[in-house]
């Protein structure tokens, strides 16, 4: 039986992506070659890369708007330094919103390149909310934010209006909800949260943003070089890009981002309603900032943890323990997680409530 996979990443992908990927490993495009061994310069893979890059812009509504989509290496963590390298001017500065571990890591990297202003932070409250009422310096070269925080279960529901370029790390919620993506000048995302397997990183960038820093940028870290080489400056991650393309095709066939947003909202509503209703549980994130991708919650009484853990494991649930920074549990509900899996978790939570209401059963 397939597990109900709540892993925060690498995460669940659509079943048809697994099946088509498996077939491609054995025989890609009836070539009698595996996708794992074909040349990245072959006609078959160039077609994959071109379609994947085009489909990214199509799904985000950024076609013919001056954007380029790239598939690069190094994960989102590499983008923490590529962004200031390519966008922060010599003797310039950047503004950052600190909403979690990954935002904080991005800030650390930016400090190597110039003045880095943290406009607001929720660190003192263990990142349990998204800061508000902050001001962004108009003379900064860009403003950076993280749209969704996997560890702490918070998500930005709106984005500030500013006259400077906006950069967003969307690693864990890209393609999950409708946004005006043209409000961002640069978006990056590790594939392994909501788009594909680990091994490639998606970068969407407005070309007019580039070439203004006055820096000498190492070739491998230069967005302009990657754009000119059509995301093939060096050997790309062939298999992860192919699997990401399959996921993008699946999303388009489903009805695109508007369709998946409705499904994701239904999943979030189902689980958060149970967290709020069930007297044994409590959420960790501020209600107004709760993530639709990563629901974090605790037991009021930790002595019930062994019973709960036994129940959800027996139900075929995987990947539920929370990050050590928060504790408790984290249910990651990425695009490919079906509503039925959320119902299984909710049923287990209800079962725990029933068990704990009968003292004799607790002793068994």
C-alpha positions in Angstrom: 0.0 0.0 0.0 1.3 3.5 -0.9 2.1 5.5 2.2 0.4 8.8 3.0 3.6 10.9 2.5 3.7 14.1 4.7 7.5 14.5 4.2 8.6 18.2 4.1 11.0 17.5 1.3 12.0 15.7 -0.8 8.3 15.3 -1.0 5.4 13.4 -2.6 5.0 13.7 -6.3 2.1 12.6 -8.6 1.8 8.9 -9.2 1.9 9.3 -12.9 5.2 11.2 -12.5 6.7 8.2 -10.8 5.4 5.8 -13.5 6.6 7.9 -16.4 9.9 8.6 -14.8 10.4 4.9 -14.1 9.7 4.1 -17.8 12.1 6.8 -18.9 14.9 5.2 -16.7 14.4 2.0 -18.7 13.8 3.4 -22.1 13.4 7.2 -22.8 11.4 8.2 -25.8 11.7 4.7 -27.4 15.4 5.4 -27.9 16.5 2.2 -26.1 18.6 4.5 -23.9 17.8 5.5 -20.3 17.1 9.1 -19.4 20.0 8.6 -16.9 22.5 8.1 -19.7 21.5 10.3 -22.6 23.5 13.3 -23.6 22.2 16.6 -22.3 23.0 17.9 -25.8 20.8 15.3 -27.5 17.8 16.5 -29.4 15.5 14.6 -27.0 16.8 16.3 -23.9 17.0 19.8 -25.4 13.3 19.4 -26.1 12.7 18.5 -22.5 14.6 21.6 -21.3 12.8 23.9 -23.7 9.4 22.6 -22.8 10.1 22.8 -19.1 11.3 26.4 -19.2 8.4 27.5 -21.3 5.8 25.7 -19.2 7.1 27.3 -16.0 6.4 30.8 -17.5 3.1 29.7 -18.9 1.8 28.3 -15.6 3.0 31.5 -13.8 1.5 33.8 -16.4 4.9 35.3 -17.2 5.1 34.6 -20.9 6.3 37.5 -23.0 6.9 39.7 -20.0 10.6 39.8 -20.1 11.3 36.8 -17.8 13.6 33.8 -18.2 13.3 30.5 -16.5 16.4 28.6 -15.6 17.1 25.2 -14.1 20.4 25.4 -12.1 22.4 23.5 -9.5 23.0 24.0 -5.8 19.5 24.2 -4.3 17.9 27.3 -3.0 20.9 27.7 -0.7 23.1 28.5 -3.7 20.6 31.2 -4.6 21.2 32.8 -1.2 24.6 34.0 -2.6 23.7 34.1 -6.3 21.0 36.7 -5.7 23.3 39.4 -4.0 26.1 38.5 -6.5 23.8 39.4 -9.4 21.6 42.1 -7.9 23.3 43.9 -5.1 25.5 46.7 -6.4 29.1 47.3 -5.3 28.8 49.4 -2.1 25.0 48.8 -2.3 22.6 47.3 0.2 19.7 44.9 0.3 16.6 44.6 2.5 15.5 41.2 4.0 12.5 40.0 5.9 13.5 37.4 8.4 10.7 34.8 8.8 12.5 31.6 9.4 15.6 29.5 9.2 16.0 29.7 5.4 15.4 33.5 5.4 18.0 33.8 8.1 20.5 31.8 6.1 19.9 34.0 3.1 20.6 37.0 5.2 23.9 35.5 6.4 25.1 35.1 2.7 24.0 38.6 1.7 26.1 40.1 4.4 29.2 39.0 2.5 28.3 41.3 -0.4 27.2 44.5 1.2 25.0 46.3 3.8 22.1 44.0 4.6 19.1 45.5 6.4 16.7 43.2 8.2 13.5 45.2 8.0 11.6 42.9 10.5 12.0 39.5 12.2 9.8 37.1 14.1 12.9 35.2 15.5 12.2 36.2 19.1 8.8 34.4 18.9 10.4 31.3 17.3 9.1 32.5 13.9 5.5 31.7 14.7 4.2 34.6 12.7 4.9 36.8 9.7 6.0 40.3 10.7 3.8 43.3 9.7 4.1 47.1 9.6 7.7 47.3 8.5 9.2 49.7 6.1 11.5 48.9 3.2 14.3 51.3 2.4 13.7 52.9 -1.0 17.4 53.0 -1.7 18.0 49.3 -1.3 18.9 47.3 -4.4 16.2 44.8 -3.7 13.9 43.4 -1.1 14.0 39.7 -0.3 11.4 37.5 1.4 10.5 33.9 1.8 6.9 33.1 0.9 6.5 29.9 2.9 8.4 28.6 6.0 8.5 24.8 6.0 9.9 24.5 9.5 7.6 26.9 11.3 4.5 26.5 9.3 3.9 30.1 8.3 3.1 31.6 4.9 3.0 35.1 3.5 -0.6 35.8 2.5 0.3 39.1 0.9 3.4 40.9 -0.2 4.5 44.5 0.4 4.3 47.1 -2.4 7.7 48.8 -2.9 9.5 50.7 -5.6 12.5 48.4 -5.5 12.9 45.0 -7.1 11.4 42.1 -5.1 13.1 38.7 -4.8 11.2 35.8 -3.3 12.3 32.3 -2.2 9.3 30.2 -3.1 10.9 26.8 -2.6 8.0 25.3 -0.6 4.9 26.8 -2.2 5.6 27.6 -5.8 2.8 26.5 -8.2 0.5 26.0 -5.2 -1.6 29.2 -5.3 -2.6 32.1 -7.5 -0.4 35.2 -7.2 0.5 38.1 -9.4 3.9 36.6 -10.2 4.8 39.8 -12.2 5.2 41.6 -8.8 8.4 39.7 -8.4 11.6 40.4 -10.3 13.3 37.2 -9.3 11.8 34.0 -7.9 13.8 30.9 -6.9 12.8 27.5 -5.6 14.5 24.2 -4.9 12.6 21.6 -6.9 12.2 19.1 -4.1 9.4 20.8 -2.2 6.6 21.1 -4.7 7.9 20.4 -8.3 10.3 17.5 -8.6 13.0 15.4 -7.0 16.1 17.0 -5.4 18.9 18.0 -7.7 17.8 21.0 -9.6 16.7 24.6 -8.7 14.3 26.7 -10.6 15.0 30.4 -11.1 12.6 32.8 -12.8 14.2 36.2 -13.4 13.3 39.5 -15.2 16.2 40.1 -17.5 16.1 43.9 -17.0 17.2 43.3 -13.4 20.6 42.1 -14.4 24.0 43.7 -15.4 23.8 46.6 -13.0 25.9 45.6 -10.1 29.4 46.7 -11.2 30.7 43.4 -9.9 32.8 40.8 -11.6 30.7 37.6 -11.2 32.2 34.1 -11.4 30.8 32.4 -14.5 29.0 29.7 -12.7 27.2 32.2 -10.5 26.3 34.6 -13.3 22.6 34.5 -14.3 23.3 36.3 -17.6 25.7 33.5 -18.6 23.1 30.9 -17.8 20.4 32.7 -19.7 22.7 33.1 -22.7 23.4 29.3 -22.6 19.7 28.5 -22.3 20.2 26.8 -18.9 23.0 24.6 -20.3 26.1 26.5 -19.3 27.3 23.3 -17.7 25.7 19.8 -17.7 22.2 20.2 -16.2 20.6 17.8 -13.8 18.9 15.8 -16.6 16.7 13.4 -14.6 15.4 15.9 -12.0 14.6 18.4 -14.8 12.7 15.7 -16.7 10.7 14.7 -13.6 10.0 18.3 -12.9 8.7 18.7 -16.5 6.3 15.7 -15.9 5.0 17.4 -12.7 4.4 20.6 -14.6 2.6 18.7 -17.3 0.5 17.0 -14.7 -0.4 20.4 -13.1 -1.4 21.9 -16.5 -3.6 18.9 -17.2 -5.2 19.3 -13.8 -6.2 22.8 -14.7 -3.2 24.8 -13.7 -2.5 26.8 -10.5 -6.1 27.9 -10.1 -7.2 24.3 -9.9 -4.6 23.1 -7.5 -5.1 26.1 -5.2 -8.7 25.0 -4.6 -7.5 21.5 -3.7 -4.8 22.8 -1.5 -7.2 25.1 0.3 -9.6 22.2 0.9 -6.8 20.1 2.4 -5.7 22.9 4.7 -9.2 23.7 5.8 -9.8 20.0 6.7 -6.7 19.6 8.8 -6.7 23.0 10.5 -10.4 22.6 11.4 -9.5 19.4 13.2 -6.5 20.9 15.0 -8.8 23.7 16.3 -11.7 21.4 17.2 -9.7 18.6 18.8 -9.0 19.3 22.5 -5.8 17.2 22.3 -4.0 19.4 19.8 -2.9 23.0 19.2 -1.4 24.7 16.3 2.0 26.5 16.6 1.6 29.2 13.9 -0.5 32.4 14.2 -3.9 31.6 12.7 -3.7 34.4 10.1 -0.3 33.2 8.9 -0.9 29.5 8.8 0.8 27.7 5.9 -1.4 25.8 3.4 1.7 23.7 2.6 3.1 22.9 6.1 0.8 22.6 9.1 2.6 22.5 12.4 0.9 21.3 15.6 1.6 19.9 19.1 -0.1 17.7 21.6 -1.3 19.5 24.7 -0.2 16.5 26.7 3.1 14.9 25.4 2.3 11.7 27.3 -0.2 11.0 24.5 2.6 11.0 21.9 3.3 7.2 22.0 -0.3 6.4 21.4 -0.7 8.9 18.6 2.6 7.8 17.0 1.4 4.2 17.0 -2.0 5.2 15.5 -0.6 7.3 12.6 2.1 4.7 11.7 -0.5 1.9 11.7 -2.6 4.1 9.3 0.2 4.2 6.8 1.2 7.8 7.4 4.9 8.7 6.9 7.0 11.8 7.5 4.8 13.4 10.2 7.3 14.3 13.0 8.0 18.0 13.3 11.3 19.7 12.9 13.4 19.8 16.1 13.1 23.7 16.1 9.3 23.4 16.8 8.8 19.8 17.9 5.4 18.0 17.7 4.2 17.3 14.2 4.3 18.8 10.7 2.0 17.7 8.0 3.4 18.9 4.6 0.5 19.1 2.2 2.2 19.7 -1.1 0.4 19.7 -4.5 0.5 16.0 -5.1 -0.8 15.0 -1.6 -4.4 13.8 -2.1 -7.3 15.1 0.0 -7.9 11.4 1.0 -4.5 11.4 2.8 -5.5 14.4 4.9 -8.7 12.7 5.8 -6.7 9.7 7.0 -4.7 11.9 9.3 -7.8 13.7 10.6 -9.5 10.3 11.3 -6.4 9.3 13.3 -6.6 12.5 15.3 -10.2 11.8 16.1 -9.4 8.2 17.0 -6.8 9.5 19.5 -9.4 11.7 21.1 -11.8 8.7 21.4 -9.0 6.5 22.9 -7.9 9.2 25.4 -11.5 9.7 26.6 -11.6 6.1 27.8 -9.2 5.6 30.7 -9.2 1.8 30.5 -7.9 1.9 26.9 -5.0 4.1 27.9 -3.6 1.4 30.1 -3.6 -1.2 27.3 
